[in-house]
Amino acid sequence: MKEIKDVGIIGLGTYLPEKIMTNKDLESIVDTSDEWIESRTGIRERRIASPDMATSDLATRAAEKALIDAGVTADEIDLIIVATATPDMSFPSTACLVQANLKASRAAAFDLAAGCSGFVYGIVTGSQFIKAGLYKKVLVIGAETLSKILDWTDRNTCVLFGDGAGAAVLAETEAGYGIIGAQLGADGSGGDLLKLPAGGSRNPASSETVTQKMHFVHMNGNEVFKFAVKIMGEAAIQALEHAGLSANDVDCLIPHQANNRIIQSAAKRLKLPMDKVMVNVDKYGNTSAASIPIALEEAVHGGKIRQGDIVVLVGFGAGLTWASAVIKWGKEADTIAK
């Protein structure tokens, strides 16, 4: 009988575009205010990719930092998974473009579409290849250029999102460390609540779909909010139960950075004080699949996570999807690459 390997994160990297768009900047674009945005979401600013930067560019830069941090070279990577809702194009996959950029010629590559839950879906999926003995090192990237699919006249959506990328290298870890519990879920009946209606086989691109603004994010904010408040705490608890742990064991919660009220609700459900919760939604807004890895890297680099800590990642997204993973952290905090 094969011994089941312990798999965890051995390297992290992030990339955030240089351009900062503040709430004050948005006041000159759309009918909103700094006070309105911050009081309802906690967001103060977000990063915006330049017109010549695609998702694969952000993903590649984050991946390069993660590889350095892990102390591995691109030709050691066996698989690249890119979680994104904003691929460079329908095909080829963004993961294949990143593979070419990194010159990771040995790596298999594919994209994963699970909305804002994508990174957690990705690390859970990637870890299985290592546990099965098929691969040794897997690169998982959450990357988004959401600014390119926003209707900048719709104040209900354009104020929420930002661009960025976060990457993690997965590998076998010391016994007892790494991903020790997980929970993935979906409810496709809620698919209409958060979507990009056109550009696929249901509504191929046409002058009509462009005129009707069907190539932009459409969201039923109230329903998504209610779903998120319900599912975030539940998903985290289920993953903890899978790991044989409870909320009392959690040292740090890394939630999807969508909305400060949703984050606070998840912390309350787990009875966690906010000093055990990583929050950076004020600086970056909702970066979808990039949200959790960016927050994780900041928490580790900032000393919020130490070796041996129990860390819970939890997110929700379009689909509707949700995902949570419990990690016994096995990497020293002071080695994360900037």
C-alpha positions in Angstrom: 0.0 0.0 0.0 1.4 3.4 -1.0 2.2 5.9 1.8 0.0 9.0 1.5 2.2 12.1 1.2 1.8 15.3 3.1 1.6 18.2 0.7 1.9 21.9 1.5 3.0 25.3 0.2 6.7 25.8 0.0 6.8 29.1 -1.8 4.6 32.2 -2.3 4.7 35.2 -4.6 2.4 38.0 -5.6 2.2 40.7 -8.2 0.1 43.9 -8.0 -0.1 46.5 -10.8 1.5 49.8 -10.0 -1.6 52.0 -10.8 -3.7 52.7 -7.8 -7.3 53.8 -8.2 -8.8 55.4 -5.1 -12.4 55.9 -4.2 -11.9 59.6 -4.8 -10.8 58.7 -8.3 -14.0 56.8 -8.8 -16.1 59.8 -7.7 -15.1 61.5 -11.0 -16.1 58.5 -13.1 -19.4 57.3 -11.6 -22.1 58.5 -9.2 -20.6 57.3 -5.9 -18.6 58.6 -3.0 -15.6 57.6 -0.9 -17.8 57.4 2.2 -20.5 55.2 0.5 -17.9 52.7 -0.9 -15.9 52.4 2.3 -18.9 52.2 4.7 -20.5 49.3 2.6 -17.4 47.4 1.5 -14.3 48.5 3.5 -12.6 49.2 0.2 -10.4 52.4 -0.1 -8.4 51.7 -3.2 -7.6 49.0 -5.8 -4.9 48.2 -8.4 -5.6 48.5 -12.1 -3.5 46.8 -14.8 -2.2 48.8 -17.6 -3.9 48.4 -21.0 -1.0 46.3 -22.4 -1.0 43.8 -19.4 -3.0 40.7 -19.7 -3.8 38.1 -16.9 -0.9 35.9 -18.0 1.5 38.8 -17.5 0.4 39.3 -13.9 0.4 35.5 -13.3 3.9 35.1 -14.7 5.4 37.8 -12.4 3.7 36.3 -9.3 4.9 32.8 -10.3 8.5 34.0 -10.8 8.5 35.3 -7.2 6.9 32.1 -5.9 9.6 30.0 -7.6 12.4 32.1 -6.1 10.8 31.8 -2.6 10.4 28.0 -3.0 14.0 27.7 -4.2 13.0 25.8 -7.2 13.5 26.4 -10.9 10.8 26.5 -13.6 12.0 23.2 -15.1 11.3 21.5 -11.8 7.6 22.3 -12.1 5.4 19.3 -13.2 2.0 21.1 -13.4 0.7 24.7 -13.7 -2.8 25.5 -12.7 -4.1 29.0 -13.3 -7.4 29.9 -11.5 -9.0 32.9 -13.3 -12.2 34.4 -14.5 -10.4 36.7 -16.8 -8.2 34.5 -19.1 -6.2 36.1 -21.8 -8.5 34.4 -24.3 -10.9 31.5 -24.5 -8.0 29.3 -25.7 -5.2 28.4 -25.4 -5.4 28.4 -21.6 -3.7 31.1 -19.6 -1.7 28.4 -17.9 -0.1 27.4 -21.2 0.9 31.0 -21.8 2.4 31.2 -18.3 4.3 27.9 -19.0 5.8 29.5 -22.1 6.7 32.7 -20.3 8.4 30.7 -17.5 10.0 28.3 -19.9 8.6 25.5 -17.7 8.8 23.1 -20.6 8.2 19.9 -18.5 5.0 21.2 -17.0 1.5 20.2 -17.9 -0.9 23.2 -17.8 -4.6 24.0 -17.5 -6.9 26.7 -16.3 -9.5 26.3 -13.5 -12.7 28.2 -13.5 -14.3 28.5 -10.0 -14.6 32.2 -9.7 -13.2 33.7 -6.5 -12.9 30.2 -5.0 -10.5 29.3 -7.7 -7.2 29.4 -5.8 -8.4 27.1 -3.1 -9.9 24.8 -5.7 -6.5 24.9 -7.3 -4.3 24.0 -4.3 -6.7 21.2 -3.3 -6.7 19.9 -6.9 -2.9 20.3 -7.3 -2.1 18.6 -4.0 -3.9 15.4 -5.2 -1.4 15.0 -8.1 1.4 15.0 -5.6 -0.4 12.7 -3.1 -1.0 10.2 -5.9 2.7 10.2 -6.8 2.1 11.5 -10.3 3.9 14.8 -9.8 6.4 16.3 -7.3 5.9 20.1 -7.7 2.8 22.0 -8.7 2.5 25.7 -9.3 -1.0 27.2 -8.6 -1.7 30.7 -9.5 -4.8 32.9 -8.9 -4.7 35.9 -11.3 -7.2 38.4 -12.6 -7.5 41.6 -14.7 -11.1 42.3 -13.7 -10.8 45.9 -14.6 -11.0 44.9 -18.3 -14.5 43.3 -17.9 -16.1 46.0 -15.7 -18.8 48.4 -16.8 -17.3 51.6 -15.5 -20.8 53.3 -15.6 -22.2 50.7 -13.2 -21.5 51.9 -9.7 -22.7 48.6 -8.2 -19.9 46.6 -9.7 -17.0 48.9 -10.8 -16.2 50.0 -7.3 -15.7 46.5 -6.0 -13.0 44.9 -8.1 -9.3 45.2 -8.6 -6.4 43.4 -10.5 -3.6 41.2 -9.1 -2.0 37.8 -9.0 -0.8 35.4 -6.3 1.1 32.1 -6.7 2.0 29.2 -4.6 4.4 26.2 -5.2 3.1 22.9 -3.8 5.3 20.0 -2.8 5.7 17.2 -0.4 6.2 18.5 3.2 7.4 17.3 6.5 5.0 14.7 8.0 2.0 16.4 9.7 2.4 19.7 7.9 0.6 21.1 4.8 -3.0 20.8 3.7 -4.7 18.7 6.4 -8.4 19.4 5.6 -10.5 20.8 2.7 -14.0 21.3 1.6 -15.2 22.2 -2.0 -18.7 22.9 -3.0 -21.0 24.4 -5.7 -24.6 25.3 -6.3 -25.1 25.8 -10.0 -28.7 27.0 -9.5 -27.2 30.3 -8.5 -25.1 30.7 -11.7 -27.2 33.7 -12.8 -26.3 35.7 -9.7 -22.7 36.5 -10.9 -21.8 36.1 -14.5 -20.2 37.4 -17.7 -23.2 36.7 -20.0 -21.6 36.9 -23.5 -18.5 35.6 -25.3 -19.2 31.9 -24.9 -21.3 29.5 -26.9 -24.6 30.6 -25.3 -24.2 34.2 -26.4 -21.4 34.5 -29.0 -19.9 37.9 -29.4 -21.9 40.1 -31.7 -22.7 43.8 -32.2 -25.8 43.2 -30.2 -24.0 41.6 -27.2 -21.6 44.5 -27.2 -24.4 47.1 -27.3 -26.2 45.4 -24.5 -23.0 45.4 -22.3 -23.1 41.6 -22.0 -19.3 41.4 -22.0 -19.1 43.0 -18.6 -19.6 41.6 -15.1 -23.3 41.2 -14.1 -24.0 40.7 -10.4 -27.0 40.5 -8.1 -25.2 42.0 -5.2 -27.8 41.5 -2.5 -28.2 37.8 -3.3 -24.5 37.2 -3.6 -24.0 38.9 -0.2 -26.6 36.7 1.5 -25.0 33.6 0.0 -21.5 34.6 1.1 -22.5 35.4 4.7 -24.1 32.0 5.0 -21.5 29.9 3.3 -18.1 31.3 4.4 -18.4 30.2 8.0 -20.0 26.9 7.1 -17.3 26.0 4.6 -14.5 26.8 7.0 -16.1 24.7 9.8 -16.5 21.7 7.4 -12.9 21.9 6.4 -11.8 22.0 10.0 -14.0 19.0 10.8 -12.3 17.2 7.9 -9.0 18.0 9.6 -10.2 16.8 13.0 -10.1 20.3 14.4 -12.4 23.1 15.6 -12.5 26.8 15.3 -10.7 27.0 18.6 -7.6 25.6 16.9 -7.4 28.3 14.2 -4.4 30.7 14.4 -5.2 32.7 11.3 -8.2 33.0 8.9 -7.5 34.0 5.3 -10.9 34.8 3.8 -11.7 35.9 0.3 -11.4 39.7 0.3 -14.8 40.6 -1.2 -16.4 42.8 1.5 -15.4 43.7 5.0 -18.9 42.9 6.3 -18.7 39.4 4.9 -15.3 38.9 6.4 -16.5 40.0 9.8 -19.5 37.7 9.5 -17.2 34.7 8.8 -15.1 35.6 11.8 -18.1 35.9 14.0 -19.4 32.5 12.9 -16.1 31.0 13.9 -15.9 33.1 17.1 -12.5 34.4 16.0 -11.2 37.8 17.1 -10.4 40.0 14.2 -6.7 40.0 15.1 -6.7 36.4 13.9 -8.2 37.4 10.5 -6.2 38.7 7.6 -7.9 41.7 6.0 -6.5 43.7 3.0 -9.7 44.4 1.1 -9.1 48.1 1.9 -6.0 48.2 -0.3 -6.9 45.9 -3.2 -10.6 45.4 -3.4 -12.0 42.1 -4.7 -9.3 40.5 -6.8 -11.3 37.3 -7.3 -9.1 34.2 -7.6 -6.0 36.3 -6.7 -7.6 37.5 -3.4 -6.7 34.6 -1.1 -3.1 34.1 -2.3 -2.3 37.8 -2.1 -3.7 37.9 1.5 -1.9 34.7 2.4 1.5 36.0 1.2 1.0 39.3 3.1 0.0 37.4 6.2 3.1 35.2 6.0 5.5 38.0 5.1 4.0 40.3 7.8 4.6 37.7 10.5 0.9 37.0 11.1 1.6 33.3 10.3 4.3 31.3 11.9 5.6 27.7 11.4 3.1 25.3 13.0 0.1 27.6 12.9 -3.3 26.4 11.8 -4.3 28.5 8.8 -7.8 28.4 7.2 -8.3 29.6 3.7 -12.0 30.2 2.7 -13.7 31.7 -0.3 -16.9 31.9 -2.4 -17.5 32.9 -6.0 -19.3 32.7 -9.2 -20.9 29.3 -10.0 -21.9 29.6 -7.3 -18.9 28.0 -5.6 -17.2 27.8 -2.2 -14.0 26.3 -1.0 -12.0 26.0 2.2 -8.6 24.5 3.1 -6.9 24.0 6.4 -3.1 24.2 6.4 -0.7 23.4 9.2 1.9 25.9 8.1 5.3 24.5 7.6 7.3 27.4 6.1 9.3 30.0 8.0 7.7 33.4 7.7 10.8 35.5 7.0 11.7 33.8 3.7 8.8 34.9 1.6 10.0 36.8 -1.5 8.8 40.4 -1.9 
